[in-house]
C-alpha cells in the first residue's frame, strides 16, 4: 500500500514540474518577445542551443544510468555511496573535457562572446546536477520542490530586471545562475543518504560502456524530436509551415507530459524490483502503468480533437487555422508514446535491455526521415505530422515484439477497451455540444454586450463557452461511462474521496441512506 502511495505522490510531483517547465515559457514568451525583440530572442536561442550540445555530450548518459544504478542499490548504503562517487567523478571528467572544447571554440571567439561567457555557468551547473541520485532514491519531492522554487524565482526576476533590449545579458545570467544555484542546493540533502560508511576501490571508468550504451538512445531521441522541424524548414519554402507544426507540437507535448510523467517515477521502482528478481511484481507494475496511460490518454486524445477548432484561435490567435488539422493528426501520438514510455522507458531500460531500446528508437529515426522526405515535399507540415505518427507506431511495434515472451501483448486490449469506449462516447457527445452551441445560440446569452464588442471578440467568447461546456460535460460523461462499466480505477478514486471526507458528513449520508 505504501509503495502505491509513493508512486502516486511521485507521479504528481513530477507531473507538476514537467507541466510547469512547459507552461512558464508560455507566460514569459509574450513579455520577452516584446522587451528583447526578435533579434535578442534569436541570439539567446542560438547561443543556448550551442551550449546545450556541449552539456549533452559532456553528460553522456550519466543521469539515466546513475538513476538506474542508485535504484538497484537503494537498500545497500555502501553500494549506493560507491555508485554516487564513481558516477560523479566520471561526470566531472566528461563535463571538464566538454568545457575545454567549449572555451576554445566559442568563449575565445568574438561574436556573442559575452553570452557564451555567461552560459559557461550552464556547463558548471550540469557538472553539479545530482537530481538523478534523488530520482533513483525515489525522492522526487526534493528535486521537484527545488526546481519549482528556482523556476518561479527566475521568472519573477526576469519580469523585475529585464526591461529593454539591452538586458539580454541580464536575462541570460538570471537563467544560468538559477540552474547553478538550484543544482548546488541539492547537495545540502546528501549527508542524510550517504553518511556512515567508507568506500574503497573507486573505479569511475568501469561505468563507461554502460553509460555510452544509454547515451546512444538519448542522442537518437534528441534527433527524433527535432528532425521533423528541421526537415520542414529545409524542404518547404514557406517558413510559416514550420511555425504551424511547432505550435501543434507544443500543445501535444504539454498533454503528453501528463500521460508520460509516470515513466520517470517508475524507472527507479522497476530497477529496484528487477534487482530483487521479482518478475511477477514487474509485470504487475507494467499492468498498472498501461492502465494509467490508457485511463489518461484516450480522454485527452478525444478531448483535444473535439475542442481543437475552438481552442486554437483562442490560444494562438488568428492565422493559425492549419494548427487545428495538425493537432487532430498528431493526437494519436498520446496513445503511442504512452505505450512506448511503459515498454521502453519503464521496462527495457531499467531491466538492462538498452540494446533493444536503442534499436527501436534508431529504426524509428530512420523511418521518420524516410516518411518525412516523402510526405513533407507534397503535404508540408501535414506530411510531417503523418510521418510522426507512422514512425512512432513502428517504434511501438518493435518494442512490443521484444517483450512478447515476458508480457502478454493481448492484455493491452483487455486493459484499454473500457477507456476507449468511454473516450469515444465522450467525443461524440462533445461534438454534439459543439453543434448545438452555434454562434446564434450563444449570442442569446451575450446579447447585452454583443453590440459593444467586435465580431472577433464575440467569436472568442463563443469559443470559450463551447470549450468550457465540452470539457465539463466531457469529464462527467467519461467518468460516468467508466462507473457504468465498473472500472476499478474510478472506484478506487471514489474510495479515496470518501476517505478524505469528514466523518460527520459520512455518518450523515449513511443515516440518510438508511
N, C-alpha and C positions, 0 to 999 in steps of 0.2 A: 504493500500500500504506500509506504513512504517513497519507494522508488518511482511509482507512477506520479506521486505528488511532486517529486523532484523534477521529473521530466516535464510535467505541465508548467511548473514555475519557470524552469529554464527556457522553455519554448516562449513563454510570454516575455521574459526579459530580453531574449534575443530578437524576437519579432519587433518589440517596441524600438529597439535600437536600429534594426535594419530598415524599418519604416521611417524612422527619424532621419537617417542619413540620406534617404531619398526625398523626404518632404522638405528638409531645411534648404536645399538648393532652390526648390520651388518658391520658398519665401524670400530668399536673398536675391535671386536672379533678376526680378524686375527692378529692384533698387540698384544693384551693381551695374546692370546694363545701362542705366541712365547716368550713374555717377562716374564710372570708369570709362564708359564708351566702348564701342565695338573693338577698337584697337587695344585698349587696356585688357579687356577680357581675352582677346586673342593672344596677347603676349603672355598672360598668365597661363592660359590653357596650353600653349605651345611649350613654354619652359617647364611647366609641371609635368607634361607628358614625357619630356626628356628625362627628368629625374626619376619618374616612375619606372622607366625601363631599367635604370641602374639599381633601383630598390628591388625590382623583380628578380634580376639576375644575381644581385648580391644576397638576396634572401633564399634563393633556390626554392626547395620545397620544405624549408625548415618548419614553418608554422604548422602545416598539416601533419608532418612527420612527428614533430615534437608533441603535438596534442595527442596523437595516437599512442606514442610510447609512454607518455605520462599516464594515460588511461590504463595501459597494460600494468603499470607499476603503482596504481592508486593505493594499494594496501601495503606496499613494501617501501618504507621510508628511505632505506639505504639506496635501493634501486632507483627510486624517484629522484633523489638528490643527485645521483650519479648521472642520470639522463639529463637533468636540468643543466648541470655544469658542463657536460660534454657538448650538448646541443648549443648552449650559449657561446662556448669557446669557438665552435665551428661557425656560428653566425657572425661573431665579431670578426673572424678572419675573412670570411667572404664579403662582408659589408666593407671592411677596410680595403680590400682589393678593388671593389667597385668604386669606392670613394677616390682612390688614387687615379683611376681612369677618368672619373667624372671631373676631378680637379684639373687634369692636364688638357682634357678635350673641351671643357666648357667654362670653368671658372677662369682659366687663363685667356679665354677669348675676349673680344672687345664688345660684341653685340649682346645686349641684355645681361651684362656681367653682374650688375647689382642684384638682379633677380636670381641668377644662378648661385650667387654667394649666399643669399638668404635661404634658398632651397637646399643648401647643404645641410641645414638643420633637419630636413626630412630624412636624409640618409642616416644621420646620427640617431634620430628618433626610431628608425627601423631597427638599428642595432640593439636598442634597449627595449624593444617591444617583446614583452613576455606574456601577452594575453593568451598565447597558446598553452601556457602552463596551467592557468586557471580554467581554461576550457577543458583541458584534459582531466582536471580535478573535478569537473562539473560545477565549478563555482562561477556561474555566469552572472550572478548578481553583482559581483565586484567589478568585472570588466564593463558590464553594461552601464552600471551607475556612474562609473568614472567617465566612460565615453559620452554619455548623455550630458553630464555636467560640463565637460570640456567643450562639446559641440555648442551647447546653449551659450556658454560664456564667450566663445569665439564669435558667434553670430551677433551677440549683443555688442561686443567691441567693434565689429565691423560697422554696425549702424551708428555707433557713437563717434568713432575715429575716422572712418573713411568718408570724406566729404567731397572730394573732387578727383579729377583725372590724375592729379599729381600724387595721389595717395596710393598708387598701385603697390609701391614698396611696403607701405604700412599694411595693406591688405595681405600681401604675401607673408609678411613677418608674423601677423596675427595667427594665420592658419598653421604656419610651420611651428611656431612656439607652442601653440595649443597641442599639437601632436606630440612634441617632445615632452612637455610637462605632463601630459596625460600618461604617456608610457613610463616615465620615471616614477610617477606616483604609485604605480602597481608594485614596485619593488618594496614599498613600505610594508606590504602584507606578507612578504615571503617568509620571514622568520617563523611564522605560525606553522608553515608546511614543511620546512626544511631543517629546523633546529633539532639538535640532539644526536646526530650521527656523523662519523668521519668517513670520508670516501677515499678509496685508494685506486690505483691503476687507471687513472683518467686517460681515455683514448678518444679524442674527438673525431679523428679521421675515419674510424671504423663505421661511422654512420653515413659516410659519403655515398656508397652505392644505393642505399635505400632512399636517401634524400633526392638523389638525381632521378630515380625512378618516379618519385612523386612530382618532381619538377617538370618532367616532360608533359604529363596530362594538364598541369596548370598552364603551361605555355600554350598547349593545344586549345585549352578552354578560352584563354585570352584572345587567341586568333579567331576562334569560333564566334566570340561575342562581337568583334569589330569587323569581320570580313564582309558582312552584308553592306554596312555603311561605306566601307572603303570601295567596294566594287560598284555600288550605285554612283558614287562620286566620280569614279573612273570611266564608267561605261555610258553614263547618261549626261547629256549636255545641260539639261535643266536642273540646276542645283537645288531647286525647291523640292525635287523628289527626295533628296537626302533628308531635308527638313521634315517632310511628311513622315518618312519612315522613322526618323529619330523620335518624333512626337508620339507616334503609335507605340513604339517600343518602350517609351518612357512610362506609359500607362500600364502596359503589360508587365514590365519589370516591377513596378510598385505592387501590383496584385500578386505577382509570382513570389515576392518576398514573404507574403502572408502564408502562401502554400508551402514553401520550402524551408522556412526558418527552423522547423523541427529537425531538419537534417543536421545542422551544426550541433544541436543539442544531443542528438542520438549517436553521433560518431564516438565520443568517449564511452558512452554506455555500451555500444556494440563492441568496442575494442576491449573493454574490461571483461565483458561476458565471453568474448572469444578467447581471451587469455585464460579464463577459468574452464574452458572446454564445454560450456553448457550450450550445445547446439539447439536443444529444444527451446530454451529461453530466447535465443537469437531469432528463431522462426516466429516466436510469439511477438517479439518486438517489431519484426517486419510486418506482421499482420496488423499490429496497432498503427504503424506508420502508413501503410497502404490505406487503411480505413480513414485515417486522419486526412490524407491527401484527397481522397475521393469526397469526403464529407465537406471539405472546403472548396476544392477545385471545380466541381460540377456547378454549384450555385453561382460561384464567382464568374465562371465562363459564360453560362447562360445569362447571368445578370448584366455583365458588361456589354454583351451583344444587344440585349434588349434596350439598354439606355444609351448606347453609343451615339445615336443620331441626335439626341438632345444634349448629351454630356459634352461632346467635342466643341460645339460653338460656345457653350458656357465657360468651359475651362481654357480653351486655347484662343477663342475669339473668332472673328470672321476670316475666311480664306483657307480654312483647314478641312474642307468637306471630305477630301480624299482620305483623311485620317480615319474617318468612320469605317470605310471599306477595309483599311489596313488592320484596324483593331479586330474587326469581325473575322478576318482571315487568320490572324496570328493567334487569336484567343485559345484554340485547341492546345497550344503550347503549354498552357497551365496544367492540363492533364498529363501531357507527355513528359514535361520536365519534372513534374511532381513524381511520376513513376521512376524516372531516371535518377532522381535525387535519392529515392529509397534504395534502389538497386545498386547504383554506383557509389554515391557518397556515403550512404549509411551501411552498406553491406560489403561491396567489393574492396573498398579502401581499408576499412577497419580490420578486415579479415586477411590482409596482406595479399590481395589479388590485384595489385597495381597493373600488372601486365594486361589483364583482360579489360580493366577500366581504360587504360591508355589506348588499346586497340580500338575500343568502341568510340572514344572521342575522336581519335585520329581519322577513322573511317568517316565519321560524321563531318569532319572538316573537309575531307576530300569531296564527298558528295555535295556538301554545301557549296563548294567552289564550282563544281560542275553544274548543279542546278541553277546557281546564280548566273553563271555565264550564259546559259541557255535562255533563262527566263527574264533576266533584267534587260537584256537588249530589246526584247519585244514588249515587255509589260512594266518595265521600270520598277518602282517601289512595290507594286503589286506582285511582280515576279519574285522580288527578294523575300516578300512575306510568305509566298507559297514555298519557296526554297527552304526557308527556316523551318517550317512545319514538316516538310518531307524529310529533311536531313535529321531532324530530331526524332522522327518516327523510326528511322534506320538505327539511330543510336539505341533507342529503347528495345528494338527487336534483337539487336546484338547482345545487349546486356541481359535481357530475359533468357536468351539462348544459353548464355554462360551459366545461369543459376538454375536451369531446368531440372537438374538432378537433385538439388538441395531444397528447392521450393516448388510447390505445385502451382504452376502458372495459371491453371484453370480456376484457381481460387480467386484470382483477381476479378473475374466476372461475378463470382458469388459475393465478393465484398463490395462491388461497385454498383450493382443494379438498382438498389434502393435509392442511392444518391442521384443516379442518372434519371430515374423516373421522377423523383421529387423535383429535381432541377428542370427537367423538360416541362412538367406541368406548370411550374412557376414561370418558365419562359413564355408559354402560351398565354397565361393569364396576364403577364406584363405587357405583351403585345396587344392584347385586348384593351387593357387600360390606356395604352398609348393611342389606340384608335378612337376611343371614347373621348379622351381629353384633347380634342382638337382646339385650335385657336379660338373658334367661335364659342365653344362650350366654356372654356376657361375665361374668356373675355367677360362673361357674365359676372364672375367673381371680382374682376378688377375694373369694372365699368366706370367707377368713380374716378380712378386715376388714369384710365386709358387715354383720355383726351389730353393729359398733361405730359405724357412721355412719348418718346419716339417709337416708331414701329419696331426698331431694333430692340429697344428695351422691353417692349411688350412681348416680343418673341422670346427673350431671355427669361422673363417671368414665367411664361408658359412652359418653357423647357424645364425650369427649376421645379415647378409644381408637378409636372409629369414625372420627373426623376424621383422626387420625394414619394409620390404616390406609388410608383413602381417598386421602389426599394422597400417601403414599409409593408405593402401588401405582399410583395415577393417573399420577404423574410417569413411572414406569418404563414404563407402558403407552403413554403419549403419545409418548415418545422411541422406544420400541420399534417402534411403528407407523410413525413417520417414517423410521426406519432401513430398515424393510422396503419403504417407498415410495421409498427412495433420495433423501430430501430433502437438498439441498445445504447448508442451514443447519446441520443436525445434523452432517453430515460435517465442515464447517468447524470446528464446536465441538469435535468429537473430535480433529481435527488439532491444534487449539490446545492441547488437554490433552496430547497426545503430545509436542508441542514443549516443554511445561513439565516433562515427566518427566525425571529424572536420566538421563544417558547410560548408566550401568551397567545400570539397570533395563531400558532399551530394548534394550540388547545382549543381556541375559539372555533377554528374551522372544523376541528374534529367533532365538537359538540353540535355544530350546525349540521354537519354531515349526518350525525347520528339521528 
